[in-house]
C-alpha cells in the first residue's frame, strides 16, 4: 500500500474505536428502545428460535412471528442475560461500526489530495454529515436492525468502489470482489428481505458501470447475482426452507397470492404503508398518489433528499447539454456515477415497494457523498462549491433531532412482568385477544404455557385454516384458559366481540395486571372459561411445529 493510500493512525483510532464506543454511549443516554416492533416480535422471535417455540405458540406476534429471527437472537440474548444498560451499549457499539465502513467508502471514492491528512479530513467531514441523521441515530441501540443491514450494504459499496480502481475490471480478482459484494447484499436480504431494494440498486449501478464494456458489465452482473444467491441462502435459506415445509410459502405470509398457502388469505400481506405489489406495475392511480405523497413527505421531512433530487436533475441537464460530467475534483468520477446509479435504483425500488423511511437507512448514510459529487458535477466554480457545502452542512446538522417516544428509562426492566398474583402453570393456554404488541412477556411465563393469537395483522378470517387451527386448539384445550390484552377502554367492545366469536367468557373479577409500572403498556391477564354452547372440534396445529 502506497503512503497516499494509508489511512493516518489517528484516524484509524477515531473511526474504528472511538466512534463505535461513542455510539454505544449514545444508546445508553437515549434509553431503552421500547418500540412496537421490539415488544411485538424482536424479543420474542429470538427467544422462540432458541427455545423451539414454533408450533408450540401459534402466531403470538401475528404476521411478524414468521420473520427470519437470526438478527433477533443477539438482541434477545443481551437483554435477557446482561445487566442494564450494557445491552444498549453493546448494540449501540455494533451499530457504530457503520462509521468506519462509511469512512472506508468515503476514503475510497475521494480523490487523492496532495496531503493525506486533507483527504482524511474530507472523508471524516462526509462521514459526520452522514451519521448526523435522525433516522440513523434514533435506531442506535435498538432492535429495528436497519443499521445492521446497513453494515452489509456499506461493506458491499466499499468493495464495488475499490473494484473500479483496481485496474482490469474483467480479471478474476475483480470478479471475485464483485462476487463478495453480491454475497454481502444477498446476506442482508436473507436476514431482512427489505434489503432487496439495495440489490436492485447494485444491479442498476453495475449495469450502468462507467468506462466499461458491455461484456465486462455482463460478467459483473453474473458475479453479483451469483454472490447474492449465495449470501441469501447462507443467512435466510434455512428459514425459507422451513417456512416452505411448514406453511407452503417460503416467504410466509408475504406474497401469498403467488405461493397460495392455505393457512391464510391469498394476498401479498403488505399493510397499506407498503405500496402493494398487487397493483404496483399497473399504474393504479391510488398507488401513484401514495408514491407522490411519500416523496413529498420525505422531501419535507429530510432536506438532504430534496437536495439530492434537485442535483440529480441538474446533473442530467448538464450531461445533456455538455455531453459529459467531468468537473468533479473531490469525488472520483466513476465512483460517483456508481453511487448515483445505486441511489437511483435503490430509492426507486424503495418508493415502489415500501415507502417506509427507515428501510432505506443505508441510503441516508451515503447521501452526503452524493451531494458532494453531484454539486461538483454541475457547478464548475470551486469557491462557490466550498461556500455551498458549508451551508448544506449547517442545514443538515441543524435538522437532526433525537426526540423519540419509543425510548424509556433502563430501570425497571421493561421486559419483566409480575406474575406473582397468578397461579398460571405449564398447562395453561393464553389467548391474545387484541392487537397490542404483547409477545415480549412470553419468556416470563412457565415454559409449557402456550400462546395463540387469532387477531392481528394476519387478518385471519373464520374460514382460513390457521384461524380454524387456533380456534380448535382453544376449544379442545383441557387445562386452564387465560386471555391477555392491553387495558384500553376504547377497545372493550371489540374485545367482547372477539371473546364471543371464540366462545370464551372472561372471569373479570380474577384479572391481574401484568404491567402496572410507568412503562407504555398496561397489560391484563384474565382467567377464562368456555361457554357451555362452545363446540369441540378435532385438534390440530399448523404445520409450524
C-alpha positions, 0 to 999 in steps of 0.5 A, spaced: 500 500 500 502 506 497 503 512 503 497 516 499 493 510 500 494 509 508 489 511 512 493 516 518 493 512 525 489 517 528 484 516 524 484 509 524 483 510 532 477 515 531 473 511 526 474 504 528 474 505 536 472 511 538 466 512 534 463 505 535 464 506 543 461 513 542 455 510 539 454 505 544 454 511 549 449 514 545 444 508 546 445 508 553 443 516 554 437 515 549 434 509 553 431 503 552 428 502 545 421 500 547 418 500 540 412 496 537 416 492 533 421 490 539 415 488 544 411 485 538 416 480 535 424 482 536 424 479 543 420 474 542 422 471 535 429 470 538 427 467 544 422 462 540 428 460 535 432 458 541 427 455 545 423 451 539 417 455 540 414 454 533 408 450 533 408 450 540 405 458 540 401 459 534 402 466 531 403 470 538 406 476 534 401 475 528 404 476 521 411 478 524 412 471 528 414 468 521 420 473 520 427 470 519 429 471 527 437 470 526 438 478 527 433 477 533 437 472 537 443 477 539 438 482 541 434 477 545 440 474 548 443 481 551 437 483 554 435 477 557 442 475 560 446 482 561 445 487 566 442 494 564 444 498 560 450 494 557 445 491 552 444 498 549 451 499 549 453 493 546 448 494 540 449 501 540 457 499 539 455 494 533 451 499 530 457 504 530 461 500 526 457 503 520 462 509 521 468 506 519 465 502 513 462 509 511 469 512 512 472 506 508 467 508 502 468 515 503 476 514 503 475 510 497 471 514 492 475 521 494 480 523 490 487 523 492 489 530 495 496 532 495 496 531 503 493 525 506 491 528 512 486 533 507 483 527 504 482 524 511 479 530 513 474 530 507 472 523 508 471 524 516 467 531 514 462 526 509 462 521 514 459 526 520 454 529 515 452 522 514 451 519 521 448 526 523 441 523 521 435 522 525 433 516 522 440 513 523 441 515 530 434 514 533 435 506 531 442 506 535 441 501 540 435 498 538 432 492 535 429 495 528 436 492 525 436 497 519 443 499 521 445 492 521 443 491 514 446 497 513 453 494 515 452 489 509 450 494 504 456 499 506 461 493 506 458 491 499 459 499 496 466 499 499 468 493 495 464 495 488 468 502 489 475 499 490 473 494 484 473 500 479 480 502 481 483 496 481 485 496 474 482 490 469 475 490 471 474 483 467 480 479 471 478 474 476 480 478 482 475 483 480 470 478 479 471 475 485 470 482 489 464 483 485 462 476 487 463 478 495 459 484 494 453 480 491 454 475 497 454 481 502 447 484 499 444 477 498 446 476 506 442 482 508 436 480 504 436 473 507 436 476 514 431 482 512 428 481 505 427 489 505 434 489 503 432 487 496 431 494 494 439 495 495 440 489 490 436 492 485 440 498 486 447 494 485 444 491 479 442 498 476 449 501 478 453 495 475 449 495 469 450 502 468 458 501 470 462 507 467 468 506 462 466 499 461 464 494 456 458 491 455 461 484 456 465 486 462 458 489 465 455 482 463 460 478 467 459 483 473 452 482 473 453 474 473 458 475 479 453 479 483 447 475 482 451 469 483 454 472 490 447 474 492 444 467 491 449 465 495 449 470 501 441 469 501 441 462 502 447 462 507 443 467 512 435 466 510 435 459 506 434 455 512 428 459 514 425 459 507 426 452 507 422 451 513 417 456 512 416 452 505 415 445 509 411 448 514 406 453 511 407 452 503 410 459 502 417 460 503 416 467 504 410 466 509 405 470 509 408 475 504 406 474 497 401 469 498 397 470 492 403 467 488 405 461 493 397 460 495 398 457 502 392 455 505 393 457 512 391 464 510 388 469 505 391 469 498 394 476 498 401 479 498 400 481 506 403 488 505 399 493 510 397 499 506 404 503 508 407 498 503 405 500 496 402 493 494 405 489 489 398 487 487 397 493 483 404 496 483 406 495 475 399 497 473 399 504 474 393 504 479 392 511 480 391 510 488 398 507 488 401 513 484 398 518 489 401 514 495 408 514 491 407 522 490 405 523 497 411 519 500 416 523 496 413 529 498 413 527 505 420 525 505 422 531 501 419 535 507 421 531 512 429 530 510 432 536 506 438 532 504 433 528 499 430 534 496 437 536 495 439 530 492 433 530 487 434 537 485 442 535 483 440 529 480 436 533 475 441 538 474 446 533 473 442 530 467 441 537 464 448 538 464 450 531 461 445 533 456 447 539 454 455 538 455 455 531 453 459 529 459 460 530 467 467 531 468 468 537 473 468 533 479 475 534 483 473 531 490 469 525 488 472 520 483 468 520 477 466 513 476 465 512 483 460 517 483 456 515 477 456 508 481 453 511 487 448 515 483 446 509 479 445 505 486 441 511 489 437 511 483 435 504 483 435 503 490 430 509 492 426 507 486 425 500 488 424 503 495 418 508 493 415 502 489 415 497 494 415 500 501 415 507 502 417 506 509 423 511 511 427 507 515 428 501 510 432 505 506 437 507 512 443 505 508 441 510 503 441 516 508 448 514 510 451 515 503 447 521 501 452 526 503 457 523 498 452 524 493 451 531 494 458 532 494 459 529 487 453 531 484 454 539 486 461 538 483 458 535 477 454 541 475 457 547 478 464 548 475 466 554 480 470 551 486 469 557 491 462 557 490 462 549 491 466 550 498 461 556 500 455 551 498 457 545 502 458 549 508 451 551 508 448 544 506 452 542 512 449 547 517 442 545 514 443 538 515 446 538 522 441 543 524 435 538 522 437 532 526 433 531 532 433 525 537 426 526 540 423 519 540 417 516 544 419 509 543 425 510 548 424 509 556 428 509 562 433 502 563 430 501 570 425 497 571 426 492 566 421 493 561 421 486 559 419 483 566 412 482 568 409 480 575 406 474 575 406 473 582 398 474 583 397 468 578 397 461 579 398 460 571 402 453 570 405 449 564 398 447 562 395 453 561 393 456 554 393 464 553 389 467 548 391 474 545 385 477 544 387 484 541 392 487 537 397 490 542 404 488 541 404 483 547 409 477 545 415 480 549 412 477 556 412 470 553 419 468 556 416 470 563 411 465 563 412 457 565 415 454 559 409 449 557 404 455 557 402 456 550 400 462 546 395 463 540 393 469 537 387 469 532 387 477 531 392 481 528 395 483 522 394 476 519 387 478 518 385 471 519 378 470 517 373 464 520 374 460 514 382 460 513 385 454 516 390 457 521 384 461 524 380 454 524 387 451 527 387 456 533 380 456 534 380 448 535 386 448 539 382 453 544 376 449 544 379 442 545 384 445 550 383 441 557 387 445 562 386 452 564 384 458 559 387 465 560 386 471 555 391 477 555 390 484 552 392 491 553 387 495 558 384 500 553 377 502 554 376 504 547 377 497 545 372 493 550 367 492 545 371 489 540 374 485 545 367 482 547 366 481 540 372 477 539 371 473 546 364 471 543 366 469 536 371 464 540 366 462 545 370 464 551 367 468 557 372 472 561 372 471 569 373 479 570 373 479 577 380 474 577 384 479 572 391 481 574 395 486 571 401 484 568 404 491 567 402 496 572 409 500 572 410 507 568 412 503 562 407 504 555 403 498 556 398 496 561 397 489 560 391 484 563 391 477 564 384 474 565 382 467 567 377 464 562 372 459 561 368 456 555 361 457 554 357 451 555 354 452 547 362 452 545 363 446 540 369 441 540 372 440 534 378 435 532 385 438 534 390 440 530 396 445 529 399 448 523 404 445 520 409 450 524 411 445 529 
